[in-house]
Amino acid sequence: MSKHYHLCISVTGALRNWQDSLYVGCCTENGRVLEPWEVKAQFVQAAADGKSVIPLDPSCDNLDFQKGCQGHEESVEEPQCQGCANKVDHYCWDRGGQFWAGESGTAAR
């Protein structure tokens, strides 16, 4: 059994390091792309509500707004690496310390 975690963003960190250019086109609401000032207003509201973090995936159902995602149990067996000869959709390290990314087989460092 393993756990996966949803990513969150720090509310105070986002506000402290705010640059409009970082938030152009990053968020949508009802299919409409939000302007950076609208995104910032949501961060300001989250801070006013006492939230330390907000989720990047709104589907997270195990979220603590102070600590972030508390994890989700997964009972699905993960595929076993066949020495990367059989490219399955997972990530693994080969013996040379090279990182291979899933099906594409492209190496990254």
N, C-alpha and C positions, 0 to 999 in steps of 0.2 A: 504494500500500500504506500502511495506517495502523496505528496501535497503539491498543489500549484498555487501561486499567489498572483493577484492582480496588482499592477503598478499603480502607484498614487503619486501625486505631486504635492509638495509642501506649499501651503497657502502663504506663509510668511516669506518663504524663499522666493516664490514666484513674484510676490509684490516687491520685495527688496531688490530683486534683480530685473525688474520689469523693463522690457524694451518692446515697443509696439511691433517692431519688425519680426520678433520671435513668435507672435501670435496671429499673424496675418493668415487667414484661411484655415486655422487649426480646429475650429469648433463650428458645429452646426446646431441649429435648433429648429425643429419642424421643417427640415430640408433647406433652411436658409443659412448661409455662411455668416457667422457673426463678425462684426468689426472688432478690432483689438480693444477699443474702449468698452465694448459690451462684455467681452471676456474679462477684462479687468474689473468691471463692476460686479461680476459674479464672484471673483476672488475676494473683493472687498466685502461682499455680503457674507461669504463663507467665513471670513475672519470675524465679522461682527456676530455671527452665529456661534463662535467659539470653536470652529473646526480647525484642526491643525493640518489635515490633509484632505484632498478630494481624490476620488478614484478616476483613473483614465478610462476605465470600462464601467459604465453605469450598471451593468448586469451583476456586479459583485454583490452577493447577498450575505457576506460575512465581514462587513466593514466596521471598523472602529475609527471614527473620525479623528481620534487622537493618535492612534498607532498605525493605522492602515489596514490592509487586508489581513485577516487572521488565518487565511489558508483554506483550501478546499481539498478534501480527501478524494483521491482517485483510486478506484479499484481496478482500472484497466491495466492489463499487463503491457509493459513497454516492449517494443520490438527488440530482439537481441541483435547486436551487431555481428555481422558475418565477416569481420575483418575488412569491411567496406567493399568487399567484392560484390555483395548484393546490396545495392543502394536502396536503403529503406528510408522512410521519412523520419529521421532522427539526427541527432548530433553525436559525434564521437571523436575521440583522439586516436590517431594511429601511433605506432611505436616511436616514430620520430618526433612526436610532439606537435604534429601538424593538425590543425583543426579543419575538419571537413563539414560543410554545411549541407545536410540533408540530401535530397535527390539530385540536386544540381552537381554535386561533387566538386564544387569550386572551393579551393583552399583559401583560408584567410589566416592571418596572424594576429 
